[in-house]
Amino acid sequence: MEIRRLAGLLSTLALTACQGAGPSGTAVAKNDLPREWTFDFFTPRALPALVTFAVVQDADGRVYRFNTLNSTPALPKVVGEWNDKDRVSGGYWNHVARPPRHIIFCWDSVIDKKIYETHLTISKPTIEKMLSPSVYKDYQGNTAYYNRVQIGLAPEGKIAVWLQGARFEPNYRVNPAILYTLPGNKLAICKGVTRFSNGYEYGKNTEEFIKNKKYPYGRW
């Protein structure tokens, strides 16, 4: 995977969105702005998936490649449908200097036994929301920002996106400017990018959870 090809795909996303991906000067600079923005992935309970590679362009146009990412945990209370309450914990790797604007990521859907490639563009109004202080405070009583993006991965390659809320604030469900997922036979950059080259197997928890249930095990 060459950086030129990745950058070209990101440029195409920006043009398709009809909104430039350059510096986001729409928000007044603030001294208390976060030093970084993070993004994390999760799955519903017992419906495993794993993100294996991501390329991100932030709101100032910088491109980041992630060959190593935080884990993709299952949230035990996300069952049958999404909700705006549960939050995925962070990690060391998934962070960029400014709000993430364009994200392309490869993921193994263990529950589907497939590789997917998802293209995601966050809208300009959502970027502005991430650069604006919340009415809530963080756990230390300081000004809070929507500085965490969480992305849910469900069966059938379904995706949902939130900005993670502060303390008592619910998560904010995002309607991306662009969101589409390519299956295995149409992958652009994710061909062969997998952690399961020898095939997929369900763990005991998954087998017990899906027993007598109908795929895709909920409404996503």
Secondary structure, 3 states (H helix, E strand, C coil): CCHHHHHHHHHHHHHHHCCCCCCCCCCCCCCCCCCCEEEEEEEECCCCEEEEEEEEEECCCCEEEECCCCCCCEECCCCCCCCCCCCCCCCCCCEECCCEEEEEEEEEECCCCEEEEEEEECCHHHHHHHCCEEEEECCCCCEEECCEEEEEEEHHHEEEEEECCCCCCCCEEECCCEEEEECHHHCCCCCCCCCCCCCCCCCHHHHHHHCCCCCCCCCC
